[in-house]
Structure formats: structure tokens, C-alpha cells
Amino acid sequence: MDNYENLQERIERLKSKMKPFLDQKKLLKLEVRKWVEKRNVLNADFQKLRDEVLVHKKQRDTCNKKVKDLKERLNILYTEFKEKQEKHHQLRRQLPSLKPQAQKENTTLKKIEALEWRIQTTPMNIEEVRSKNYTKI
């Protein structure tokens, strides 16, 4: 029995020596739980930020596509503008040679309008009307 009591005593001494280690183990477990919770929170935050980044990347890509399309449209419009500007310059260079012809046409038109006005406003006597076979008044 002596052996049994010795063994019991030894176990008790070991338990008492182990007590600080067990306490420390409990504290470490609590600390590990805190770090695990903190990690989980950080992971959730990271996932939210990652999702936001993906949304912003899609928006960026959409904006970049719009910018690309607008630049292409701008290039087309710029080319059209250059063509029309060149046509405008050509017409302006031709303008001095066209002015005399336009003035002649304008003068002729004014003469025609003056004649029409004169015909419409000048009264004819009754014999002229009858000689032209106009209907009787």
C-alpha cells in the first residue's frame, strides 16, 4: 500500500505542478478564440471589400468601353469635319469667280420681277383687252 500512497502523492504533486500549465492552457485557448473571431471578422470585411472592388472594376470597364466608343465617334466626326472644312475652303476659293455670275443672275432676276410688276400694275385700255381676246369684263 505504501506504493499506492506514494503513487497517489506523486500524482497529486504532478497535478499541482500541472495546475499552472492547465491555467495557462485555458488562457491560451481563450486568446486563440479571440484571434479566431478577429480573423473571421477580418475575413468577412475582406470579402466585402473584394466584392466592392469587383463592382468598381465592372464600372471602370464599362466607363472605359464608353470612352473607347466616344473616342472612335470623335475620330469619325473629326474626319468628317476635316472633309467638310476642306470642301468649305475649296468653295471659298471658288467664290470670287462665281460672284460675277451670281450678280448677273441676280440682276436678271430683278429685271424680270420689275417687268412682272409693271405688267400687273399697268392698266390696259379696253381695245387692247379686246384685241388680245381676253374675256369680257
PENOR-V56752 format. One record per residue. N is the residue number from 1. PSI is psi in degrees with one decimal (* if undefined). Layout:
BEGIN
N;PSI
N;PSI
END
This chain:
BEGIN
1;-28.2
2;-38.4
3;-40.2
4;-42.7
5;-40.0
6;-42.5
7;-41.3
8;-44.6
9;-44.0
10;-43.4
11;-43.2
12;-43.4
13;-43.4
14;-39.9
15;-41.9
16;-36.5
17;-33.5
18;-23.9
19;-49.7
20;-35.0
21;-39.4
22;-41.0
23;-43.0
24;-38.1
25;-43.5
26;-44.5
27;-42.6
28;-38.8
29;-43.1
30;-42.5
31;-39.7
32;-42.3
33;-42.5
34;-44.7
35;-35.9
36;-44.1
37;-43.6
38;-42.6
39;-42.7
40;-41.2
41;-46.3
42;-39.6
43;-41.1
44;-44.0
45;-42.3
46;-42.8
47;-40.7
48;-45.8
49;-39.2
50;-43.5
51;-42.1
52;-41.0
53;-42.6
54;-41.0
55;-45.3
56;-34.8
57;-41.3
58;-43.1
59;-42.5
60;-45.4
61;-40.0
62;-45.5
63;-41.5
64;-38.4
65;-42.8
66;-43.1
67;-42.6
68;-47.1
69;-41.5
70;-37.8
71;-41.4
72;-44.3
73;-40.6
74;-42.4
75;-41.7
76;-47.9
77;-37.7
78;-41.5
79;-45.0
80;-41.8
81;-44.9
82;-42.4
83;-46.2
84;-35.0
85;-41.6
86;-42.4
87;-41.3
88;-45.5
89;-39.6
90;-44.8
91;-38.5
92;-36.5
93;-31.9
94;-18.7
95;-46.5
96;-36.6
97;-22.9
98;-20.8
99;-48.3
100;-40.7
101;-42.1
102;-37.8
103;-39.8
104;-44.9
105;-39.8
106;-41.9
107;-44.2
108;-42.4
109;-42.6
110;-38.2
111;-42.9
112;-44.7
113;-39.1
114;-40.8
115;-44.1
116;-41.9
117;-44.3
118;-42.8
119;-41.0
120;-29.6
121;-13.1
122;124.9
123;144.7
124;146.7
125;169.4
126;-32.1
127;-36.8
128;-39.6
129;-43.5
130;-36.0
131;-26.0
132;-1.8
133;36.0
134;159.1
135;153.9
136;145.9
137;*
END
